[in-house]
Amino acid sequence: MDIKDMIAKVEAKIEDKAFREALKKDPVKAVEELLGVNLPDEQMKAVLAAVKAKLGSEDVSGIIKGAEDKIGDALDDAKGLLGGLFGKKD
């Protein structure tokens, strides 16, 4: 499944009430469960950004912004950990 297919699948499901609730609770998990794959953070960010751009809904945008923030925080944590392991500072 390519990124376009992933985006289309999320967009098609976005109006489902249960899926929206899952997005609010844990956006990354909800998308990965829907797609049936564990996406690398960069691909997840691309899928979420494309869905947000196409939908434009404030509610959906807020959910996706939260997911993007969580991904960014995880990447920052990983960079900090790796920097600490190798003696590099941010």
C-alpha positions as CSV (number, residue, x, y, z in Angstrom):
1,M,0.0,0.0,0.0
2,D,1.5,3.3,-1.0
3,I,1.1,6.7,0.8
4,K,-1.8,7.8,-1.4
5,D,-3.7,4.6,-0.6
6,M,-3.1,5.1,3.1
7,I,-4.3,8.7,2.9
8,A,-7.5,7.6,1.0
9,K,-8.2,4.9,3.5
10,V,-7.9,7.3,6.5
11,E,-10.0,9.9,4.7
12,A,-12.7,7.4,3.9
13,K,-12.9,6.4,7.6
14,I,-12.7,9.9,9.2
15,E,-16.5,10.4,9.4
16,D,-16.9,7.1,11.4
17,K,-17.6,8.1,15.0
18,A,-15.7,5.3,16.6
19,F,-12.6,6.0,14.5
20,R,-12.7,9.7,15.4
21,E,-12.8,8.8,19.1
22,A,-9.9,6.4,18.5
23,L,-8.1,9.3,16.8
24,K,-8.7,11.6,19.8
25,K,-7.4,9.0,22.2
26,D,-4.3,7.8,20.3
27,P,-4.1,9.1,16.7
28,V,-1.0,7.1,15.7
29,K,-2.4,3.8,17.0
30,A,-5.8,4.5,15.4
31,V,-4.2,5.1,12.0
32,E,-1.9,2.1,12.2
33,E,-4.7,-0.2,13.2
34,L,-6.8,1.1,10.4
35,L,-4.0,0.6,7.9
36,G,-2.8,-2.7,9.4
37,V,0.8,-1.5,9.4
38,N,3.3,0.0,11.8
39,L,4.5,3.1,9.9
40,P,7.8,4.8,10.5
41,D,7.3,8.2,12.1
42,E,8.2,10.1,8.9
43,Q,5.5,8.2,6.9
44,M,3.0,8.7,9.7
45,K,3.6,12.4,9.6
46,A,3.2,12.5,5.8
47,V,-0.2,10.6,6.0
48,L,-1.5,12.8,8.9
49,A,-0.4,16.0,7.1
50,A,-2.0,15.0,3.9
51,V,-5.3,14.1,5.6
52,K,-5.3,17.4,7.5
53,A,-4.6,19.4,4.4
54,K,-7.4,17.7,2.4
55,L,-10.0,17.7,5.2
56,G,-9.4,21.1,6.6
57,S,-11.8,20.4,9.5
58,E,-10.8,22.2,12.7
59,D,-11.8,19.1,14.8
60,V,-9.7,16.8,12.6
61,S,-6.9,19.3,12.3
62,G,-6.7,19.5,16.1
63,I,-6.5,15.7,16.4
64,I,-3.8,15.4,13.7
65,K,-1.8,18.3,15.2
66,G,-1.8,16.4,18.5
67,A,-0.5,13.3,16.6
68,E,2.2,15.3,14.8
69,D,3.3,16.8,18.2
70,K,3.6,13.3,19.7
71,I,5.6,12.1,16.8
72,G,7.9,15.2,17.0
73,D,8.4,14.7,20.7
74,A,9.3,11.0,20.2
75,L,11.8,12.0,17.5
76,D,13.3,14.6,19.8
77,D,13.5,12.1,22.6
78,A,15.3,9.6,20.3
79,K,17.7,12.3,19.1
80,G,18.5,13.3,22.7
81,L,19.0,9.7,23.7
82,L,21.3,9.0,20.8
83,G,23.2,12.2,21.3
84,G,23.7,11.2,25.0
85,L,24.9,7.8,24.0
86,F,27.4,9.2,21.6
87,G,28.4,12.2,23.6
88,K,26.8,14.8,21.3
89,K,24.6,17.6,22.5
90,D,21.6,19.2,20.8
